[in-house]
Amino acid sequence: MGQTARVSVFTWTAAVSLAAWLWLLLCQGFFWRTDVRLPPRREPAEWPDVCVVVPARDEAAVLPLSLPSLLAQDYPGRAEVFLVDDGSTDGTGELARKLAARHGGLPLTVISPGEPPAGWTGKLWAVRHGIALARARGPEYLLLTDADIAHEQDSLRLLVAAARTGGFDVVSQMARLRVASVWERLVVPAFVYFFAQLYPFRRIGRKGSRTAAAAGGCVLLRADTAERARIPDAIRHAVIDDVALARAVKGTGGHVWLGLADRVDSVRPYPRLHDLWRMVSRSAYAQLRHNPLLLLGTVAGLALVYLVPPAAVLAGAVTGSTPTMLAGAAAWLVMAATYLPMLRYYRQPPWLAPLLPFTAFLYLLMTVDSAVQHYRGRGAAWKGRTYARPDAVTDEG
């Protein structure tokens, strides 16, 4: 009797997991599709002025791979680059000047605003100074891009054309992250997959939808929209600044678009699991608004959706329960199938798809670790700067 009850619990749990996957497959904005790219666009008769703002803190290692691509933009209108050196100790600002002198291209201005005051994160304090300097030039658009992002030569041109054609206040692209090391192959495509699951790109671009998100590495923003939404002042201590920016814009009635990039890449390496762990854990609990109940729900949800399917296959094989094994296998199959498009986008082999439960387990541990660090009162550290308030760390690229 006890054995039958255990089999029944396994079977029903596996069936609930399968039902969850069928709902995600059909009802979560088709998050698993990777065809949301820059929308249809036509070149404007007159190209508007654009100012590019690049916050940078200790970026000397990646700047030679990224900054020349910005300076080399083939843009028909007037464009200018402002690199804001956020208290770097590795000569980031001086290196930027040398790269500009060597490569030429768009005009570059380097400024150093000093340490941020209380209530501001370093990145957004730098962005504030960059936007203030840009406003003096009176641009129609601001391109906010991180120091580790490399742009193809026509990137700015395509972004502006898409924004003008679609009437978007924000056009943001999720830069293609580096995938070279073993851990990057396991973790990075899943990072974007989970992000799209939380914020389905199709819903973000739909007028009237409450879903709002952007990707901080590449955000083209109308200057008057930034002023109306009080960006970045209104989000000065936001944990995940790109999502907060999109919410602020939508809150004022703005139209936001987010999709995957074809010609915008991150050059920042994450060779070790520790590097990726730090990237995720420093803001994971903040994503849950530092709420213990949301943490428990997230852990339970991750376990039900990602860990139950392989566990059910194993339990069904051990107990001889065919229904348990079949329900678990079906859920695992749907999971792997929804992951395949993201693996193709990242040019990774399909055999990584069945390993998604292992990667999800790592993300579960990273989320729990983020909460542990929060309750230990350690705050969060990034590039030598420690934030006293755990809720004041931002996603600094």
C-alpha positions as CSV (number, residue, x, y, z in Angstrom):
1,M,0.0,0.0,0.0
2,G,2.8,2.4,1.0
3,Q,4.7,1.5,-2.2
4,T,1.5,2.3,-4.3
5,A,1.1,5.6,-2.6
6,R,4.7,6.6,-3.3
7,V,4.3,5.7,-6.9
8,S,1.1,7.7,-7.1
9,V,2.8,10.7,-5.6
10,F,5.7,10.4,-8.1
11,T,3.3,10.0,-11.0
12,W,1.1,13.0,-10.0
13,T,4.2,15.2,-9.4
14,A,5.6,14.2,-12.8
15,A,2.2,14.9,-14.4
16,V,2.0,18.4,-12.8
17,S,5.5,19.1,-14.2
18,L,4.5,18.0,-17.6
19,A,1.4,20.2,-17.4
20,A,3.6,23.2,-16.4
21,W,5.8,22.6,-19.4
22,L,2.9,22.4,-21.8
23,W,1.6,25.7,-20.4
24,L,5.1,27.3,-20.8
25,L,5.3,26.0,-24.3
26,L,2.0,27.4,-25.5
27,C,1.0,30.2,-23.1
28,Q,4.2,32.1,-22.0
29,G,4.6,34.4,-25.0
30,F,6.4,31.7,-27.1
31,F,9.5,32.7,-25.0
32,W,11.5,29.8,-26.4
33,R,11.5,31.2,-30.0
34,T,14.6,33.1,-31.0
35,D,13.2,35.0,-34.1
36,V,12.5,38.3,-32.3
37,R,15.2,40.3,-34.0
38,L,15.3,44.0,-35.1
39,P,11.8,44.8,-36.4
40,P,11.2,46.0,-40.0
41,R,12.7,49.4,-40.7
42,R,13.4,52.0,-43.4
43,E,16.0,54.6,-43.4
44,P,14.8,58.1,-42.4
45,A,15.0,61.0,-44.8
46,E,17.1,62.9,-42.2
47,W,19.2,61.0,-39.6
48,P,18.7,62.3,-36.1
49,D,21.6,63.2,-33.8
50,V,22.7,60.5,-31.4
51,C,24.9,60.6,-28.3
52,V,26.4,57.3,-27.1
53,V,27.0,57.0,-23.3
54,V,29.4,54.3,-22.0
55,P,29.8,53.8,-18.3
56,A,33.1,52.1,-17.6
57,R,34.8,50.9,-14.4
58,D,38.1,49.0,-14.6
59,E,37.4,48.0,-18.2
60,A,41.0,48.2,-19.6
61,A,41.0,44.4,-20.4
62,V,37.9,44.6,-22.8
63,L,38.0,48.2,-24.0
64,P,40.4,47.5,-27.0
65,L,37.9,44.9,-28.2
66,S,34.8,47.1,-27.8
67,L,35.5,50.8,-28.0
68,P,37.0,50.9,-31.6
69,S,33.8,49.3,-32.8
70,L,31.8,52.2,-31.4
71,L,34.1,54.8,-32.8
72,A,33.9,53.1,-36.2
73,Q,30.1,53.4,-36.6
74,D,29.0,54.1,-40.1
75,Y,26.2,56.5,-39.1
76,P,24.9,59.2,-41.6
77,G,23.9,61.7,-39.0
78,R,25.8,63.3,-36.2
79,A,27.0,61.0,-33.4
80,E,29.3,61.4,-30.5
81,V,30.6,59.1,-27.8
82,F,30.9,59.9,-24.1
83,L,32.8,57.4,-22.0
84,V,32.3,58.0,-18.2
85,D,35.2,56.6,-16.2
86,D,33.5,55.4,-13.0
87,G,36.5,55.6,-10.6
88,S,38.7,53.1,-12.5
89,T,42.1,52.1,-11.1
90,D,43.4,50.4,-14.2
91,G,43.8,53.4,-16.5
92,T,40.4,52.9,-18.3
93,G,40.0,56.6,-19.2
94,E,43.5,57.1,-20.5
95,L,43.3,53.9,-22.5
96,A,40.1,55.2,-24.1
97,R,41.8,58.4,-25.2
98,K,44.7,56.4,-26.7
99,L,42.3,54.2,-28.6
100,A,40.4,57.2,-30.0
101,A,43.7,58.8,-31.1
102,R,44.8,55.6,-32.7
103,H,41.5,54.6,-34.5
104,G,39.8,57.9,-35.1
105,G,36.1,57.8,-36.0
106,L,33.4,59.3,-33.9
107,P,34.4,62.1,-31.5
108,L,35.1,60.8,-28.0
109,T,34.8,62.6,-24.7
110,V,36.1,61.0,-21.5
111,I,34.8,62.3,-18.1
112,S,35.3,61.1,-14.5
113,P,32.4,62.1,-12.2
114,G,33.9,60.9,-8.9
115,E,32.4,58.5,-6.3
116,P,28.6,58.2,-6.3
117,P,26.7,59.8,-3.4
118,A,24.5,57.8,-1.1
119,G,21.5,56.3,-2.8
120,W,23.2,56.0,-6.2
121,T,24.8,52.9,-7.8
122,G,28.1,53.6,-9.5
123,K,26.9,52.7,-13.0
124,L,23.8,54.9,-12.9
125,W,25.7,57.8,-11.4
126,A,28.1,57.5,-14.4
127,V,25.1,57.3,-16.8
128,R,23.6,60.4,-15.2
129,H,26.7,62.4,-15.9
130,G,27.0,61.0,-19.4
131,I,23.3,61.9,-20.2
132,A,23.8,65.4,-18.7
133,L,26.7,66.0,-21.0
134,A,24.9,64.6,-23.9
135,R,21.8,66.8,-23.4
136,A,23.9,69.8,-24.0
137,R,24.3,68.6,-27.6
138,G,20.5,68.3,-28.0
139,P,20.4,64.7,-29.4
140,E,17.1,63.0,-30.4
141,Y,18.4,59.6,-29.2
142,L,20.8,58.3,-26.5
143,L,22.5,55.0,-27.0
144,L,23.4,53.5,-23.6
145,T,25.9,50.7,-24.0
146,D,28.3,48.9,-21.7
147,A,32.0,49.0,-22.1
148,D,32.2,45.3,-22.9
149,I,29.9,45.5,-25.9
150,A,31.2,45.4,-29.4
151,H,29.0,46.7,-32.2
152,E,29.1,45.9,-35.9
153,Q,29.8,49.0,-38.1
154,D,26.1,49.5,-39.0
155,S,24.7,48.8,-35.5
156,L,23.7,52.3,-34.6
157,R,22.3,52.9,-38.1
158,L,20.0,49.9,-37.7
159,L,18.9,50.7,-34.2
160,V,17.9,54.3,-35.1
161,A,16.1,53.1,-38.3
162,A,14.1,50.5,-36.3
163,A,13.2,53.1,-33.6
164,R,12.1,55.7,-36.1
165,T,10.1,53.2,-38.2
166,G,8.3,51.5,-35.4
167,G,7.8,54.6,-33.2
168,F,9.6,53.0,-30.3
169,D,10.8,55.0,-27.3
170,V,13.3,52.2,-26.5
171,V,14.9,49.7,-28.8
172,S,17.1,47.3,-26.9
173,Q,19.1,44.3,-28.0
174,M,20.2,41.4,-25.9
175,A,23.9,41.2,-26.9
176,R,25.2,37.8,-27.8
177,L,27.3,36.8,-24.8
178,R,30.6,35.1,-25.1
179,V,30.4,31.3,-25.2
180,A,33.9,29.7,-25.3
181,S,34.7,27.9,-22.0
182,V,33.0,24.8,-20.8
183,W,31.1,26.7,-18.1
184,E,30.0,29.4,-20.5
185,R,28.6,26.8,-22.8
186,L,26.6,25.3,-19.9
187,V,25.4,28.5,-18.3
188,V,25.3,31.4,-20.7
189,P,22.6,30.2,-23.2
190,A,20.5,29.2,-20.2
191,F,20.9,32.7,-18.7
192,V,19.3,34.2,-21.8
193,Y,16.7,31.4,-22.0
194,F,15.6,32.0,-18.4
195,F,15.5,35.8,-19.0
196,A,13.2,35.3,-22.0
197,Q,11.0,33.0,-19.9
198,L,10.6,35.7,-17.3
199,Y,10.2,38.5,-19.8
200,P,8.9,37.1,-23.1
201,F,10.2,39.4,-25.8
202,R,6.9,39.3,-27.8
203,R,5.0,40.7,-24.9
204,I,7.5,43.5,-24.2
205,G,7.0,44.9,-27.7
206,R,3.2,44.7,-27.6
207,K,1.5,48.0,-26.9
208,G,-0.6,47.9,-23.7
209,S,1.4,44.9,-22.3
210,R,2.6,45.3,-18.8
211,T,5.7,43.2,-19.4
212,A,8.7,45.5,-19.4
213,A,12.4,44.7,-19.8
214,A,15.5,45.8,-21.6
215,A,19.1,44.6,-22.0
216,G,21.5,47.1,-20.4
217,G,24.3,46.4,-22.9
218,C,22.4,48.0,-25.8
219,V,19.6,50.4,-25.2
220,L,18.6,53.1,-27.7
221,L,16.5,55.6,-25.8
222,R,14.7,58.7,-27.0
223,A,16.2,61.7,-25.2
224,D,12.8,63.3,-24.5
225,T,11.5,60.0,-23.1
226,A,14.5,59.8,-20.8
227,E,13.6,63.3,-19.5
228,R,9.9,62.5,-19.1
229,A,10.6,59.2,-17.2
230,R,13.4,60.9,-15.1
231,I,16.0,58.5,-16.2
232,P,18.3,57.7,-14.5
233,D,17.3,59.6,-11.3
234,A,14.0,57.6,-10.9
235,I,15.9,54.3,-11.0
236,R,19.1,55.5,-9.2
237,H,19.2,52.6,-6.8
238,A,17.6,50.0,-9.0
239,V,19.0,46.5,-8.6
240,I,18.6,45.5,-12.2
241,D,18.8,48.8,-14.0
242,D,17.8,47.7,-17.5
243,V,14.5,46.2,-16.4
244,A,13.9,49.3,-14.2
245,L,14.5,51.6,-17.1
246,A,12.0,49.7,-19.3
247,R,9.4,49.8,-16.5
248,A,9.9,53.6,-16.0
249,V,9.5,54.2,-19.8
250,K,6.4,52.0,-19.9
251,G,5.1,53.8,-16.8
252,T,5.0,57.0,-18.8
253,G,3.2,55.4,-21.7
254,G,6.3,54.7,-23.7
255,H,6.7,51.9,-26.3
256,V,9.5,49.5,-25.6
257,W,11.0,46.8,-27.9
258,L,13.5,44.1,-26.9
259,G,15.0,41.3,-29.0
260,L,18.0,39.2,-29.6
261,A,21.0,40.8,-31.4
262,D,22.8,39.6,-34.5
263,R,25.4,42.3,-34.7
264,V,26.0,43.3,-31.1
265,D,28.3,41.0,-28.9
266,S,29.7,41.0,-25.4
267,V,33.4,40.4,-25.3
268,R,33.6,39.9,-21.5
269,P,34.9,36.5,-20.7
270,Y,33.5,34.3,-17.9
271,P,35.9,31.4,-18.0
272,R,35.2,29.9,-14.6
273,L,32.1,28.8,-12.8
274,H,33.0,31.3,-10.1
275,D,32.8,34.2,-12.5
276,L,29.3,33.2,-13.8
277,W,28.2,32.4,-10.2
278,R,29.1,35.9,-9.2
279,M,27.3,37.5,-12.2
280,V,24.0,35.7,-11.3
281,S,24.1,35.7,-7.5
282,R,24.8,39.4,-7.0
283,S,21.3,40.3,-8.2
284,A,19.3,37.1,-8.1
285,Y,17.7,37.7,-4.7
286,A,17.0,41.3,-5.6
287,Q,15.1,40.0,-8.6
288,L,12.8,38.4,-6.0
289,R,12.6,41.8,-4.1
290,H,14.4,40.2,-1.1
291,N,11.2,38.4,-0.3
292,P,11.6,35.0,1.5
293,L,8.2,33.8,0.3
294,L,9.2,34.6,-3.3
295,L,12.5,32.8,-2.7
296,L,10.7,29.7,-1.4
297,G,8.3,29.8,-4.3
298,T,11.1,30.2,-6.9
299,V,13.1,27.3,-5.4
300,A,9.9,25.1,-5.4
301,G,9.1,26.2,-9.0
302,L,12.6,25.5,-10.3
303,A,12.5,22.1,-8.7
304,L,9.1,21.2,-10.0
305,V,9.7,22.4,-13.6
306,Y,13.4,21.5,-14.1
307,L,14.4,18.9,-11.6
308,V,11.2,16.7,-11.3
309,P,11.3,15.4,-15.0
310,P,14.7,13.6,-14.7
311,A,13.9,12.6,-11.1
312,A,10.6,11.1,-12.3
313,V,12.4,9.1,-15.1
314,L,14.8,7.7,-12.5
315,A,12.0,7.0,-9.9
316,G,9.8,5.4,-12.5
317,A,12.7,3.1,-13.6
318,V,13.5,2.2,-10.0
319,T,9.9,1.6,-8.9
320,G,8.8,0.0,-12.2
321,S,6.1,2.7,-12.7
322,T,5.7,3.2,-16.4
323,P,3.3,6.2,-16.0
324,T,5.8,8.1,-13.8
325,M,8.6,7.4,-16.2
326,L,6.6,8.4,-19.3
327,A,5.3,11.7,-17.7
328,G,8.8,12.6,-16.6
329,A,10.3,11.7,-20.0
330,A,7.6,13.8,-21.8
331,A,8.3,16.8,-19.6
332,W,12.0,16.5,-20.1
333,L,11.5,16.2,-23.8
334,V,9.4,19.4,-24.0
335,M,12.0,21.2,-21.8
336,A,14.9,20.1,-24.1
337,A,12.9,21.0,-27.2
338,T,12.2,24.6,-26.0
339,Y,15.9,25.0,-25.2
340,L,17.1,23.9,-28.7
341,P,16.4,27.3,-30.4
342,M,18.6,29.1,-27.9
343,L,21.4,26.6,-28.3
344,R,21.2,27.1,-32.1
345,Y,21.3,30.9,-31.7
346,Y,24.5,30.4,-29.6
347,R,25.9,27.9,-32.1
348,Q,26.0,25.1,-29.5
349,P,25.5,21.4,-30.0
350,P,22.0,20.0,-29.4
351,W,23.2,17.4,-27.0
352,L,23.5,20.2,-24.4
353,A,19.7,20.5,-24.3
354,P,19.0,17.5,-22.0
355,L,21.6,18.9,-19.6
356,L,19.3,21.9,-18.8
357,P,18.1,20.4,-15.5
358,F,21.7,20.4,-14.3
359,T,22.1,24.1,-15.3
360,A,18.8,25.0,-13.7
361,F,20.0,23.3,-10.4
362,L,23.1,25.6,-10.6
363,Y,20.9,28.6,-11.0
364,L,18.8,27.4,-8.0
365,L,22.0,27.3,-5.9
366,M,23.1,30.7,-7.1
367,T,19.7,32.2,-6.1
368,V,19.9,30.6,-2.6
369,D,23.5,31.9,-2.3
370,S,22.3,35.4,-3.2
371,A,19.8,35.2,-0.4
372,V,22.3,33.9,2.0
373,Q,24.7,36.8,1.2
374,H,21.8,39.2,1.7
375,Y,21.0,38.0,5.2
376,R,24.6,37.9,6.2
377,G,24.6,41.6,5.6
378,R,27.6,41.5,3.4
379,G,26.1,43.7,0.8
380,A,27.4,43.1,-2.7
381,A,30.8,43.9,-4.2
382,W,31.6,44.7,-7.8
383,K,35.0,45.7,-9.2
384,G,36.4,46.8,-5.9
385,R,33.3,48.7,-4.8
386,T,31.2,47.4,-1.9
387,Y,27.6,48.6,-1.6
388,A,26.6,48.9,2.0
389,R,22.9,48.3,1.2
390,P,22.3,44.9,-0.4
391,D,19.4,46.4,-2.4
392,A,21.7,49.0,-4.0
393,V,23.8,46.9,-6.3
394,T,23.1,47.2,-10.0
395,D,23.7,45.0,-13.0
396,E,26.9,46.5,-14.1
397,G,27.8,44.3,-17.1
